[in-house]
Amino acid sequence: MAIEWPREEVLAAVRTHLLRAGGVTDGYSAVDVVAEPENMLVIFRWRRDPNVFAIEIGFPATPESTVTGEPLPSADAWASDVEFRLMEELDTGLIHRGHRTIRDGYVVLDPKDAPDIWPTGYFIDSVPLGDDVMLTPPPLSAIACWLAEAGMDVTIPRRLIAEARPSGFRHMSTTPVGNRLSVMRPRPGRTSSTPPPV
């Protein structure tokens, strides 16, 4: 499907999303979004790093998410998707793993084919997603079984899940967010894990 949004509309939407104070993620400080012949150049500062960084974002060729491939209804929705992708890249180490070139005084980061920074035998992979809510936890042997099959020690997460006796698990099916384990425990001297009233 061909894109129906004018480049000016896309650029304005991307500027709205990426230049706002507190946008994208912690540590990101927007400088500018500049239109180039084929791309937009997102210019920003990162935390206390003295460099000014940039990343090229191509203008959309189709009205689809850059993350999921799902159709998007507007340039604003596409720009929001770009903001999410940039957040994901920055929060997972793009500053350290991205290919770097210097152009016009900016460190231009390229996330494509970035060098593998993980130690031998470690990598990041997709998390298998289910499509239901279970009122009882799955058997401990099924929790993080794909991680155990990859050779990771899942003894502690399984023990913590067993100790917490959660009342429900949510298996995400539409958003690739990954999994994490959170456990609330009472503070010493308290009999409940319910947070105190604010």
N, C-alpha and C positions, 0 to 999 in steps of 0.2 A: 504494500500500500504506500502510495506516495505521500510525502509530508505536505501539509497544507498551511503550515505556520510560516509566516515571513521571517527571514533571518533577524530582522530588527526586533520582532516580537520575542523570538527565542533569546536573543542577547539581553533584552530588557528583563525577561523573566529570570534568567541566570544571574544577572546583576542583582536583582531584588533578593534572590535566595542566598547568594554567596557573599554579598557585601554588607549584609546587616550585622550590626554589633551582636556578638554572642552566637553567630551563626556557625554552621557546620559542626564544630566540636571544640572541646577545651583545648587551648593552645593555638588555635587557628585565629589569625588576625588578618582580615582581608585588606588588600591594598587596592586592587583594581581587577576588572575583567575587560579585556581588550579584544575586539574583533580583528581577526587576521583573515587572509583570503580563504583559507580552508577550515580554520579552527577558531576557537576562542582561547585566549591565554588567561588563565586564572592566576593572578599574582597575589602572594600572601607571605606573611611572616609566620614562623613556627616557634612557639614558646620563647625561649631566650636566645635562640640561635641568631647570630648576627647576619646570616645570609637572608636574602630575599629570594623566595622560591617561586616557581611557576609550574603549572601543569597545563598541557594542551587538552582541551575538550573539543571533540569534533562536533560540528553542527549536526543535528539529527537528520538521518537519511530516511527513516521511517518513524511513525508515531508510536514507538515502543520503548519500554523500560530498558535502560542500559544494564539493569541488574537482573530482572526476571524475564525480559522479553515480552511481557504482557502489554497489550495495547494501552495507550495513554490518551486521555481526551483533549489535552491542551498543552500549550507550551509551558504554562505554569506547572502543570503536573510533571512534565518532562524535566524542568529545572529542579523541582523538588527531588526527583529521582537522582539527578546528577549530584545534588547536595548530599543525599544519602550515600551514594557511591564514593564521593570524596571523603566523607566522614569515615567510612569503612576503610578506605585506603590509608588515611592518616592514622587512624586508631590501630591499624595492624602493621605499622612500621614503614610506610612508603618513604618517609624521609631517610631512613637507613638503608632500605633495600632497593629503591628505585635507581635506574640508570640516570646519571647526571651529565648534563652538558651545560656549558655557560653560554648564555646568549643575552646580549644587551644588558649585562650586569646581573642577570637573574640566574639562579640555579634551576634549570628546567629538569623536572623529574619525569621519567618515563616508567610507568608501572609494567609495561609489556616486557615479558621475558626477563624480569628482574632476576639477578643472581640469587641462588638458593642460599639463604643465610642460616638455615637450620642445621644443627649438627647432623652428621651422618646417621641415618636411621630414623630421623624425626621429620615430620611434615604436617601441614595443615590440610585437611580434607573435609569434604562435606559431611554433615551429620545426617544420618538417616532420619527422615521425618515420618511420623504417623499421621493419622487423620481423625483421632477420636480423643474424648476425655474419658479417663478411667476413674471410677470412684474408689478403686482399690489399687494399690501399687502393683506393678507386675512382679513376678518372682524375681528374687535378687539375682538369679543367674541370667535374667534377660536384661538387667540394667547395664547399659554401656557395653553390651556384648560385642559390638563392633570394635570398641576400643580394646577389649580383652583379646579379641581375635588378632588385632594388630600387634599384640605383645605388651600392651600397657598394663600396669598394675592397677586394677580398679577395686582393690580390697577396701581402701578407706572410703571412697564414695559410697560403695554398697553398704558398709557398716554404718555410715552416717545416715543414709536413707532408712536403714532398718531401725536405728535408734530414734529417728525423728517421727516415725510412724505417720507420714503425711496422709491427709484425708483425701487428696485428689491429685492426679497428675494431668497436666495438659500436654498433649502431643501436638505440636504446631504442624500445620499442613500447608499453609499458604505463604508463610514468610520464613525465608532461610535465616533464622537467627541463631542457630546452634543451641547447645544445652549448657546449663551450669547448675551447680548444686548450691542451695542456700539452706542453712539450718539455723533456726532461732533456738537459743538455749536460755534458760533463766539465769539471771545474774546471781552470784552467790548471795544467799540470804533471801532470795525471792522464790516464791513457790509456783510462779507462772511465767511462761515465755511471752505473755501479752505485754506489749510496751506500755509504760505508764502513761496516763493521760497528759496531754500537753497543755 
